[in-house]
């Protein structure tokens, strides 16, 4: 079975967020235990598993995502990576529709080689500041929002870009304070730098201390910053060590996420189900 490692939200190798991608020949997923073991072996923030759907009116592929420790309900960068593999291998063309736990998600290629994902916008609701969050994060939150059932994160606004970049969280404490993770964000210090807001994503509760570039987080960041900045189209910079740009466009209750992807490893998985 072919297995690929793809750097998503990156236009060059060793940037963005790496994801494992396995395209399955079967018309059903193997056991959950096998999927989880493969994801643990790959040991990236997410490994995506996809198989073709036959006769389905709404989607051509079924898609699931696993961290090294658990299955997640929504993942942007591994969806982008899967669409990239499908297109570059000729397994799919045109608009690609995935059936997922978060509903039907689509991916479409653009003329410049980027891919645009169509995801549900996170329903943001005010949340109380959990006891100990400021100390665990290492910064005083200005705003705390719940991102809804698909993401299950807390969106936390802090003072400025410098504060986001300087965060050094207590990951064990953060794991006890959120369902999936904490997204820290602030407005860009200098919009002329090519992005409108910055963020970092911490998900120790699902086995990922810091995610390099989190597409699903931008389903919350896009509506939050579009309301603040008064524009539907924005660019976010996730300020991890690898870093990555995510172009966002808010369209009602949907968010378009655009980025590039690069295949870095193309190998063979011998431990097949």
N, C-alpha and C positions, 0 to 999 in steps of 0.2 A: 504494500500500500504506500502510495506517495504521501510524503509529509513535507510541508513547506513552512519556512519562517519568513514572514513578510513584515517589513518596517512600514507601519501605517502612519499617516499624517506626516510624511517625510518625503523629500524629493531626492534623497541620497541614502546610501546604506549607513547603518549605525546611528541613525537619528530617529525621531518620532518614537512610536511604541511598537515593539515587536509582538507579533501574534503567531501562534501555530495555526495552520490550516490543513484539515484533512477532508478531501472530497471522497465520500463513500459511494461505492457502486451499488449498494443494496437499496431497496425501497423502504427501509426502516432503519432506525438507529440501533446499534448494538446495545448491550446492557449498560445501565448507568454506571455500574462499577467499573467496567472497562473504559468508558469515556473518562471517568474521573482519574483512573490510573494513568491513562495517556497524558492527560493534562498535568498531573503531578510530575510525570517524567519530563515533559517539555519544560515545565517550571517557569512559564512566562505568565504575565498577568492574566491573559486569556488564551485558550485554545478553542478554535471554532471547528465544529463538525457539521457538514452539510451533506444531504443526499437529495437526489432528484425526486420530484413528485410527478406522478403519472396521472393525467386527467384532472388535475386540480384546477378549478377555474380562476383562483385568486393568486396562485404563486407557483413558480417552477421548481423551487427548492425549499426544503425544510432546513432550519438552522438552529443550532444550540451553541451555548458558550459556557466554558468551565474555567474557573481559576484553578490554581494548584490544590485548592481545598474544597470548592463547592461550585455548583451551577449558579449562574446569575441570570436575571430576568431581562437584561438589556445591556448590549455592548456595542459601542460605535466603532472602535478601531479594528476589532476582529471582523466586523461586518464589512468594513472597507477592505480589509485584507482578503476576505473571501471573495468579494466582488472582483478584486484585482486578479486573483488566481483564476477565477472563472473566465474572465475576459482574455487574459494573456495566454491561457491554454486552449482557447477556442471552445471551452465547454458551454459557454453561454455568450450571447450577444444582445445588443440593444438594452432595453430596460429589464433589469433582473429583479424579480420579486421573491422575497423570502418569507416563509411562514415561521413565526417565532412565538415565544411566550408573550411578547409585547405586541402581538398582532402582525399584520403584513407590513413589512418594511421593504423599500425599494432602493436600488442603486442604479445610477445612470452615468455613463461616461460623457465627459465634455470634450470639446475640440482641443483643449490644451493638455489633454492627458489626465486631468484630475477626474475624480469620481464624486458625485453628489448623492448623499444618502437622504432619504425622506423618513424622518422619525417623528413620533408624537412629542409635542412640547410637554415638558414636565409641569404638572399643576402645582404652582408655588403657593404655599400657605404659611403665614407667620407661625413660628415655633418659639416656645419658651427656651431660654438659654439653659441648657442642662448644667447642673452643678458640676464644677470641675472642668468644663469645656475650655474656658479661657486658659487655665493653667496647663491642660493637656496639649492645647494647640500652641501655646506660647505667645498669644496675642489677644487683645481685647476685641471681641466681636462688636461691630456696629449694628449688624442686622443678622438675624438667624431665620432661615426659611426651611420648611420641609419640602422635599422635591417629589413626593408622591410615591405610589406603590412600585412603579417600574424601576426607578433608580434606588429609592430607599436611602437617600443621603440627606445630610444637613448642608445647606448652602450658607456659608458664613462670609459676610463682607467684613474686611478689616480696613485699617486706616488708609493704606496706600500701597503702591507697588513694592516699595522697599520692604514693607512689613511682610508681604506675601513671600518675597524671595528669601527673607531671613528666617522663616519659620523652621523650627527644629522640634517637631512634636514628640510627645511621649506616646508612642504607638500603642503600648499596652493599655494606657488610660483611654485613648481614643477608641479602641476596640470595644470598650464597655459603654460608650456613649452614643453609638449610632447603629442603625440596622445594617447598613452596608459601609458607609464612609462619610467623610467630611470634605467638602470642596471649599477651599479658601480663595477669595477673589478680591480684586480692587481695580479701580480704573487705571488705565495706562498713565504712567508719569509723563510720557511724551507721545501723543498720538502720531506724530510724524515718524516714529520708529517703525510704523507699519502694522500696528495692532491697537485695538481700542480698549481692551481689558486684559488682565493677567489672571491666572489661576494656578492652583496646585491641588492635586487630589490624593487623599490619604484613605486607604481602605484596609486597615489591618484586620477588621472583623471577617474579611473573606480571603485573608492570606496575602494581601498586597500592602506593604507599608506605604509606598508612594508609587502611584501609577504614572508612567512617563507622559502620556497624552490620553485623555479620557474623553472619547466622543460622546458617550451618554451624559457626562456632566454638562456638556454644552447644550443639551436639551433643556437644562435649567438656566445656564448662564445666558443663553440667547434671549429668552423672554425677560430675564432680570435686567440685563444691560440695554436691551432695546427700549424698555420702559424708561430707564434712567436717561439714555442718550437721545431718545426720540428718533431712532433710525432702525429700519427693519434689517438692513445688511450691516454686519459687523465682522471684525476679525479678532479672534482670541489667541493669545500666546500662553501655552501651558509651560510654566517656568520651572520644569524639572531639569535634572542634569542633562538629559537628552534633548528635551524641548521639542515643541511642535506647534505649527500654526493650524488653526481650524477656522475656516470661513463659515459664517452662519447667516441664514436668512430666515426670519420669522414670517410664517404664512398662516395666520389664524391659529389653529390649535396644532399646527405642524411646524417642524424646524428642519430646514435644509442644511446639512453639514457637508462641506466640500474640502477635500484634501487629496494628496498624492499618496502613492504606495510603491514600494520597491521590494522585489523578492531577493532575499539575501542567501537563503539556504534552500536547496531542493534535494531531498533525500528519500530514503526508503525506510518504512517502519516494518520491522520483521515480526513484532509481537501482535499479529492480527487476531481479531476475535474468531 
